[in-house]
Amino acid sequence: MKVLVACEYSGTVRDAFIKRGHDAVSCDILPTDSPGPHYQGDVRDILNDGWDLMIAHPPCTFMSNAGARWMYPTKGNIDQNRLDKALEAKEFFMTFLNADIPKICVENPNPLKIVMLPQHTQIIQPFEYGEPYSKKTLLWLKGLPKLIPTCIIPEHTTFCPSNTGGKKRGEKYSNGVAKNGHTRSKTFQGIAEAMASQWG
C-alpha cells in the first residue's frame, strides 16, 4: 500500500508502516529526524500522487484550545491576527480531510470552537496504546475504522503542560513531561504501531 504521512519529520509513523512492508513516505518542510523516504517541501506538491492512505498531522498552534488565552487576550475580545492565522490553519487542515485519497486520518488536539472544524470521529490517548502518558488526541477518519486500543496503562502521567497560567491564580495545573513543541508533536510509538497494524 502506498502511504503518505503528511507533516511528519520524526519518521515514527512512516517507519511503522515500512516495517510492515508498505511503501510509506513522510513529508514536512523540515528534514526527517531519521533516515528513510522523506519529501522535504510543501505536501500539496505530492498530495495527488496516487496514495492509498494518508495520515496527516497539520500544525495546530493557532487552532488548538490550548491557545485560548492568546486568542482571547482580554475578556470578550479576539486577537484578530491570531484568528486569521487559525482560519488559515483550518484551510490547510481541510485540504487533507478533503483530499482525493481513499483512506484518510487527520490528527489534531482539541480545537477552539471559533475555528469550527468538522466533528471528529474518535478521541485517543497514548495510555491506550502502551504509553504511560495522557495526551488527548482527536482523529478525523475517512474510509478507515476507529483505532482499537492495544494496551491500556492504568497509571499514567500528563505529557503536555496544561493551565500553566493558572499556577499564579492557585488553580490546578501541570508542567507535563514534554518541554518543547518538537517533543510534543511526535507521534507515540505505540500509536504509530497500532495505525500500521490496524490500517495497513
Secondary structure, 3 states (H helix, E strand, C coil): CEEEEECCCCCHHHHHHHCCCCEEEEEECCCCCCCCCEEECCHHHCCCCCCCEEEECCCCCCCEHHHHHHHCCECCECCHHHHHHHHHHHHHHHHHHCCCCCEEEEEECCECHHHCCCCCCEEECHHHECCCEECCEEEEEECCCCCCCCECCCCCEECCCECHHHHCCCCCCECCCCCCHHHHHCCCHHHHHHHHHHHC
